[in-house]
Amino acid sequence: MKRFLAVLLSLILAAGSLFVAAFAADGKKEKVYPVILLQGYSGPKLFNQDTGEKAWGLDFDKVKEHVLNDYGKELANGAKEYAKGNPDPLVDTLGTILLDVMDPIACNADGSSKYNLDTFPKGAEATRMSTLIANGQEEYIGEKPIMTGFVEKLTQQGVENAADYIFIYTNDWRKGQAQYAKDIDAYIDEVRALTGSDKVDIYGLSFGGQCGASYLYYYGEKAKVHKACLNVPAIGGTNMVGDPLLGNDITLDFPTILQFVEIGFRSENEWEWILEFLSSLTGGYQNLNKIVNLVAQKYIVDYIDKFGSIWDFIPLNVYDEVKARLIRDGYVDPVAAAPLIAASDEFHYNALANMSKQFSVTGPFSPSFICVRIISTRVVLPVALSPRMMVKLRRSSNSYFRYFVPTTTL
């Protein structure tokens, strides 16, 4: 149900901001631009180019079978020890499972991939929604309910072959923002060449919203984007990354944990089993946070601190502190990780610092808002939104209009 409501809300917001301009005030139909989806974190599937095996986009039924069959005894023993007040065996078993399951997408200290991975499908033609449907590859349509809603909306507006206008961008989500933005720029050129359109619309969700904002910062002056809808964008990073990298505990209740699991792994059911299983091992969800934090500091931090995207998730206000802590406590070798650190330094000190000023909203800061970037003097705002929502219009130095609609009050 939560997933359904999230999809419904996203569709309402995106449809309003991207498609309400399809008809001018006098009722005449305007040009329809291709829409590029920038997916949420971990959305695109990754494949090992040497073996052909899928490295990410896992079959979680197989993961479940693997965990229970190969680690069942260790988990049971860990639960017994935990009940006696000794969490170490359970923490070590869970950490070992994590590294086992996640090794296929591991990165080196400098941020490069440990294995030869790439996305599939790839390129504008192969990731066109109509092509994916024709090829029986609908599993690769990211945020499928939302994208299907886009097609339906365009069809209702009289657009023929509406799925031809939807493109599912795929890229290695472990990369840092600067590289991601460069790759998005190249993909936009592919879409423009394929469709003959001079501009595109962008729809970015969560991590995809951060990528969209980064693209606009680095390449917005090229004026290839007609409009951008950034739905709950992680523009300023997230404390969900900053806190564990600082060594701070994170505290989540079960619904929040499940929500993050659903968003990250695109399912409402696949991972409920492991949360329920862990709660049974630890004596309830109230104890799960303790285990999560112990596993995070002993195993997770040393794994994720090699992802450029994770570094770029660190909030600007704690970035220097996090970097110093990772080096001081031996998680990061500053020499081996020099390329990774240099790229994230540039992103934080230049791009993120300026984006934080540009992407501001009225009232207390919240990362949950829609940003519509329009090269036009005509106001285009999302429809069917709460009247309590604050809207702030500001003109930036490059004379583009930006509109911000916080969504936390819905």
Order of alpha helices (4+ residues) and beta strands (2+ residues): alpha-beta-beta-beta-alpha-alpha-beta-alpha-alpha-beta-alpha-beta-alpha-beta-alpha-alpha-alpha-alpha-alpha-alpha-alpha-alpha-alpha-beta-beta-beta
